[in-house]
Amino acid sequence: MTQEYQRILVAIDGSKEAELAFQKAVQVALRNHSALLLVQVIDPIVFQSYAGSEELMTEQIVQEVSQQVKQTMEEYLKVAKEQGVTDVRYTIEYGSPKHKIAKELTEEQQIDLIMIGATGLNALERFFVGSVSGYVIREASCDVLVVRTNLDNQGYSEEQ
């Protein structure tokens, strides 16, 4: 099989699993000479549950979160470029991570491979909002690689 992926989307959410997905996505992009799109989707519903407020997010909170996410994405962008990925960019989206990753961005950007961490949620979050990776696997129209191991294909542990 000589499948070469041209456009890879990697979901970033601040979790260790997303970090592993990013590391592997960089390597896959290099091997395939692919464009790499780094994506972080801010879900206002989940954010509100952390903030303990049922009110809509204030503009100040949105700006603070956006700035923190932008700094993180700039760091990921820098790392990917330093490792040799020449066609790499990022986007910060607002809404349902499941739908944005599996449907909207995949179609808009003509993505042919999504790389995503096994889970970035704790058990309670999975109960309430469901697994993003599970939804993406079921609903995406392109290949999906769920990353569970590091670059040496060793399973994730808290010490890594």
Stockholm file with secondary structure:
# STOCKHOLM 1.0

chainA/1-160         MTQEYQRILVAIDGSKEAELAFQKAVQVALRNHSALLLVQVIDPIVFQSYAGSEELMTEQIVQEVSQQVKQTMEEYLKVAKEQGVTDVRYTIEYGSPKHKIAKELTEEQQIDLIMIGATGLNALERFFVGSVSGYVIREASCDVLVVRTNLDNQGYSEEQ
#=GR chainA/1-160 SS CCCCCSEEEEECCSSHHHHHHHHHHHHHHHHHTCEEEEEEEECHHHHHHHHTCCSCCCHHHHHHHHHHHHHHHHHHHHHHHHTTCSSEEEEEEESCHHHIIIIIHHHHTTCSEEEEESCCSCHHHHHHHCCHHHHHHHHCSSEEEEECBCTTCCBCCTTC
#=GC SS_cons         CCCCCSEEEEECCSSHHHHHHHHHHHHHHHHHTCEEEEEEEECHHHHHHHHTCCSCCCHHHHHHHHHHHHHHHHHHHHHHHHTTCSSEEEEEEESCHHHIIIIIHHHHTTCSEEEEESCCSCHHHHHHHCCHHHHHHHHCSSEEEEECBCTTCCBCCTTC
//
